[in-house]
């Protein structure tokens, strides 16, 4: 008996200590304005990595229902109201309906009406990540094989032409999910997308941003020549960085790889947080800036914790994490300080 107990303890500790291996990809949220992109290298790296799961920048169904307000809550509620009118499913029946549709979709993989039904049920359950995944499959099929009856069915059920703001069906079509995550998930047979976003601090973030802007506008009104010259020098450095950023976006066929460099991270950070040299300038609203940084770090910390906790709960150890490029450096640093976590961005593979 003692031997069995010791063996069970050893197995339990081994599971707890099992290392999580993360491929982190900083991305653009909209690839429509770039030159035709070459994702072949990224796709190959993901396939060679052979992940068991993907995480995306969405709130989980549970978190979406709990968070009362954040930047796209109004958009999500509007979509929910439209889809409820299109077809009502009582909340108590939604989990069972989703399970039933998932089983039917597996048995009848070529039936895109079922995929549309599953997408609708996911949206009603406020699981936008997986609703988008199913809608992407249907939309892609219609692009390849136009079908008037199916298109009418999708329009009447999902109203995609009305979902145009926030994390919308319109935005999905040119997003990181349409060009990176969902195609690879489909190829690898991964059936659902894990959500990792954290919006617990969005109101704090917005308030700190507004407080900073109000004081920064006063700060900029200093008329002394020395102040003007110093501020002009700092802002010139920021603008020079963004000129590089703009040039990459206009001319590169591999924008994503560049977004995962320290150069890109530094330029992006200067847009939200200016330059640290500026913090010591007379009357610069340093306290408000540090508050902004704090709430940004709290969001990224929450996202990393969601990834690690949910991956371990699901028993997956090799995962791809896709987040907006502005998050990449912060999340990478946080992951590197978490026990039993190995993280590499896409350029490190």
C-alpha angles and dihedrals in degrees: 000000000000090000091053092049092049090049091050091050091049092050091046093050091047091054092048092049096045110129121244112221112205130192104198119199122189108205147178115253091219125035096175096098097052131088113268103296127227107219095164094105093049092046091051093049091051093048091048090049090054099206122199094210145016126217123203138190098264133111115252117247090255094049093045090057093047101045106083098195140007137140098295102023092108091053091050093049091050091053091047092052093049094049092046089057091047092055126350120215116179111244092236090058097047099089091051092045091051092049091049093049092047090055092047091048090055092051095045105034095168094055106102093177088068091049090052090050090049092049090052092050092049091051091051089050087052093242095136094169094063095034087058091048092056093042090051090056092051094044092049091050091052090050090054098037114021112215119179095198094049092045091052090049092051092047092051094045105036104020092210092175089064095049101079108129135065116007089345139165087251093054091046093065094069098026134112088263094058094049104031119009106039099042091052093043089054093048092048094046095244106156104193139033118228116225120225109166121126119205098165090114102038095110090049090049092051093047093049090048091051092047091050094048092051093054094038090057089055091044091056092057093074104123100196115123094230091053093048093050094048093046092046090053093051095045089047090058090050092048091048089056092050090049087060090047092051092048092053091050092050100045113019124096090198104050093149094060090052092048087062094059126100088240092061092044092053093050092048092049091052089059094057101028106022117215125317089230087066093057092076095051114116111274094001106152093243096158092054091046092052088050090054091050091048095055092044090053091047091055092049091046089052091050092051092048090050090052095049097042095046094043091052092046089052092046095237120139105178113059143162116223117198119193139155111282091246088065098047102086094041093048092045091054092047094048090050090059094050118097119253093007125123115190131183128170120231094265091059093065 
